[in-house]
Amino acid sequence: MKVVKVYVHLLNEGTTVLRPVPSLEIGNNWYLLQETKDYDPDDEEWEFLPGAVVFCEPENHEGGEVLVARYTVSKDVDVGVRRPCEIRAFS
């Protein structure tokens, strides 16, 4: 698996703060967040904790495009499997 930099929102900072986190690319925009050397849960409150599998979307920040963690799944979900879905129109 390839290691890439994913940005995770820090909570309760009073402003928007993104923390770069090394992450393993799983595929289909899913990444496994790794713990950083200086990770301290008493100092920073990450939106998603190390070890979480997160879905990321690219965003423009400070003149460049970065991957930002958007949401996570439970450990019971296999993100590598595509399943057919049915779309229904409701009136």
VEXDREN-2710 file (C-alpha; in Angstrom, 1 decimal):
% VEXDREN-2710
k/r/px/py/pz
1/MET/0.0/0.0/0.0
2/LYS/1.1/3.5/-0.8
3/VAL/1.6/6.1/2.0
4/VAL/0.1/9.5/1.3
5/LYS/-0.7/12.6/3.3
6/VAL/-4.3/13.1/4.4
7/TYR/-5.5/16.1/6.3
8/VAL/-7.8/15.7/9.3
9/HIS/-9.7/18.5/10.9
10/LEU/-8.8/19.4/14.5
11/LEU/-11.8/20.0/16.7
12/ASN/-12.2/22.8/19.3
13/GLU/-9.4/25.0/18.0
14/GLY/-11.5/28.1/17.5
15/THR/-10.7/28.2/13.8
16/THR/-10.3/25.8/10.9
17/VAL/-7.2/23.7/11.5
18/LEU/-6.1/20.7/9.3
19/ARG/-3.5/18.2/10.6
20/PRO/-1.4/16.3/8.0
21/VAL/-1.5/12.6/8.8
22/PRO/0.4/9.8/7.0
23/SER/-2.1/7.4/5.7
24/LEU/-2.1/4.1/3.8
25/GLU/-4.0/4.3/0.5
26/ILE/-6.6/1.5/0.5
27/GLY/-8.3/2.4/-2.8
28/ASN/-11.4/4.1/-4.1
29/ASN/-10.6/7.3/-2.0
30/TRP/-10.3/5.3/1.2
31/TYR/-7.3/5.7/3.5
32/LEU/-6.1/4.2/6.8
33/LEU/-4.9/6.9/9.2
34/GLN/-1.6/6.3/10.8
35/GLU/-0.4/7.7/14.1
36/THR/2.1/10.5/13.9
37/LYS/5.3/10.6/16.1
38/ASP/4.0/13.6/18.0
39/TYR/0.3/12.5/18.3
40/ASP/-1.0/13.6/21.7
41/PRO/-4.8/13.1/22.3
42/ASP/-4.5/15.4/25.3
43/ASP/-3.1/18.2/23.1
44/GLU/-5.1/17.8/19.9
45/GLU/-8.6/16.5/19.3
46/TRP/-8.7/14.9/15.8
47/GLU/-12.0/14.5/14.0
48/PHE/-10.9/11.0/13.1
49/LEU/-8.4/9.0/15.3
50/PRO/-5.3/7.1/14.1
51/GLY/-6.4/3.7/12.9
52/ALA/-9.6/5.0/11.4
53/VAL/-10.5/4.2/7.8
54/VAL/-11.6/7.4/6.2
55/PHE/-13.1/8.6/2.9
56/CYS/-11.2/11.6/1.5
57/GLU/-12.0/14.3/-1.1
58/PRO/-9.5/16.7/-2.6
59/GLU/-9.8/20.4/-1.6
60/ASN/-7.8/23.5/-2.5
61/HIS/-5.9/24.9/0.5
62/GLU/-3.1/27.5/0.4
63/GLY/-2.7/27.3/-3.3
64/GLY/-2.6/23.5/-3.6
65/GLU/-4.9/20.5/-3.6
66/VAL/-4.9/18.3/-0.6
67/LEU/-6.8/15.2/0.5
68/VAL/-9.2/15.9/3.4
69/ALA/-10.8/13.2/5.5
70/ARG/-14.6/13.5/5.2
71/TYR/-16.1/10.5/7.0
72/THR/-15.3/7.1/8.4
73/VAL/-16.9/3.6/8.4
74/SER/-17.1/1.0/11.0
75/LYS/-14.5/-1.7/11.1
76/ASP/-17.2/-4.2/9.9
77/VAL/-17.4/-2.6/6.4
78/ASP/-15.3/-3.9/3.6
79/VAL/-14.4/-0.7/1.6
80/GLY/-12.8/-2.7/-1.2
81/VAL/-16.0/-4.4/-2.3
82/ARG/-18.4/-2.8/-4.7
83/ARG/-22.0/-3.8/-4.3
84/PRO/-24.8/-3.2/-6.7
85/CYS/-27.5/-0.8/-5.5
86/GLU/-31.0/-0.1/-6.6
87/ILE/-32.1/3.5/-7.3
88/ARG/-35.8/4.2/-6.9
89/ALA/-37.7/7.4/-7.7
90/PHE/-40.2/8.5/-5.1
91/SER/-43.2/10.8/-5.9
END
